[in-house]
Amino acid sequence: MNEVEPLKNVQISVPSGSHINQDVPLTCLYDLDHGESLYTVKWYLESEEFYRYIPKRFHPSKPLQPWGLMLIVEQVCNKLKLNIEIGRTQGDAPIRPHEQTGVYKCEVSADAPEFETDVVSAQMTVVAPKVNGVHAGFQQLSSYFTTKYK
């Protein structure tokens, strides 16, 4: 007898590189066996969860970290696509590119009774573009500290 896999073919699409202040699409694809339903899709940067989608909740989408602004969340059939804004600030301080460089992970879980879960990942490097020979991130930091501590 063949065992049915509730969840299969989980794939991730993350650009390998991005510039600061650029919108970046993150896409997670998955197949659910006929009759199975989705429990959750979670996004992580390294070990920090920054977005959660639970379709059975009243408010199914939930950004968890302030550093990535969710501009568009698109859930169509077996695909969840996020657009995050690289370089969004936390309060007054600009975010440095290395804070958003790392391994992005998508974790997909099928619903009860199995709660089968699969995690896929991809590396993305974020860089600040050079302006007049200086990385823009350093100009932002310099401007921030000059303004903040005058």
C-alpha positions in Angstrom: 0.0 0.0 0.0 1.4 3.4 -0.9 1.6 5.9 1.9 0.0 9.3 1.0 2.3 12.3 1.5 0.1 15.3 2.7 2.8 17.8 1.7 5.4 17.5 -1.1 7.5 19.5 -3.6 8.2 22.5 -1.3 10.3 25.0 -3.1 11.6 28.5 -2.4 12.5 31.4 -4.7 14.7 34.0 -3.2 17.1 36.3 -5.2 20.7 35.6 -4.4 21.4 39.3 -4.1 19.7 42.6 -3.5 20.5 46.2 -2.9 19.3 48.1 0.2 16.0 50.0 -0.4 14.9 47.5 -3.0 11.6 45.5 -2.9 12.5 41.8 -2.9 10.0 39.0 -3.8 10.2 35.9 -1.6 8.1 33.0 -2.9 7.3 29.6 -1.3 5.6 26.9 -3.4 4.2 23.7 -2.1 1.9 20.8 -3.1 -0.8 19.4 -0.8 -2.3 16.0 -1.5 -5.9 16.0 -2.6 -8.1 16.7 0.4 -5.3 18.0 2.6 -5.3 21.6 3.9 -2.6 24.0 4.8 -1.9 24.7 8.4 0.8 27.3 8.2 3.6 28.9 6.2 6.4 30.6 8.1 9.3 32.7 6.9 12.6 33.0 8.8 15.8 34.9 8.3 18.4 32.6 9.9 16.6 31.4 13.1 14.4 34.5 13.5 10.8 34.1 12.3 9.6 37.3 10.6 6.3 36.3 9.0 3.5 33.8 9.6 0.5 32.8 7.5 -2.2 30.6 9.1 -5.2 30.5 6.7 -7.7 29.3 9.3 -7.3 32.4 11.5 -9.4 35.5 11.4 -6.3 37.5 10.5 -4.2 34.9 8.7 -1.2 37.1 7.9 1.1 38.2 10.6 4.5 40.1 10.3 6.5 39.3 13.4 9.6 41.5 13.0 9.6 45.3 12.2 12.7 45.2 9.9 10.9 43.9 6.8 7.8 45.7 5.6 5.4 43.4 3.9 4.3 45.3 0.9 2.3 42.5 -0.9 1.2 39.2 0.4 -0.2 37.0 -2.3 -1.7 33.6 -1.5 -2.9 31.7 -4.6 -3.5 28.0 -4.6 -0.2 26.5 -3.4 2.0 29.6 -3.5 2.7 32.2 -0.8 4.6 35.3 -2.1 5.9 38.1 0.0 7.5 41.4 -1.1 9.8 42.8 1.6 11.5 46.2 1.5 15.2 45.7 2.1 16.7 48.5 4.3 13.5 49.6 6.1 14.4 51.4 9.3 13.6 50.4 12.9 12.5 53.7 14.5 15.1 56.3 13.6 18.1 54.0 13.0 18.7 52.7 9.5 19.2 49.0 9.0 22.6 47.9 7.7 22.7 45.5 4.8 24.4 42.7 6.8 21.3 42.6 9.0 19.2 41.3 6.1 21.9 39.1 4.5 21.6 35.4 5.4 19.7 32.3 4.9 16.0 32.8 4.3 13.8 29.8 5.1 10.3 28.9 4.3 8.6 26.3 6.6 5.3 24.8 5.3 3.1 22.6 7.5 0.0 20.6 6.4 -3.0 20.5 8.7 -4.1 17.8 11.2 -3.8 15.0 11.7 -0.3 14.7 10.3 1.1 18.2 10.6 3.8 17.2 8.1 6.3 20.0 7.9 9.1 20.7 5.3 11.6 23.5 5.4 13.5 24.9 2.4 16.1 27.7 2.3 18.2 30.0 0.1 21.0 32.5 0.8 20.5 36.2 -0.1 23.2 38.8 0.2 22.2 42.5 0.6 24.6 45.2 -0.3 24.4 49.0 -0.2 25.0 50.7 -3.6 27.9 53.0 -3.8 27.2 56.8 -4.1 30.2 58.9 -4.9 32.5 56.0 -4.1 31.0 55.4 -0.6 28.5 52.7 0.2 25.0 54.3 0.7 24.6 52.4 4.0 27.5 54.2 5.5 26.2 57.6 4.3 22.8 56.8 6.0 24.5 55.8 9.3 26.8 58.9 9.1 23.7 61.1 8.5 21.8 59.4 11.3 24.5 59.9 13.9 25.2 63.5 12.7 21.5 64.3 13.1 20.9 62.3 16.3 23.9 63.6 18.2 24.2 67.3 17.2 
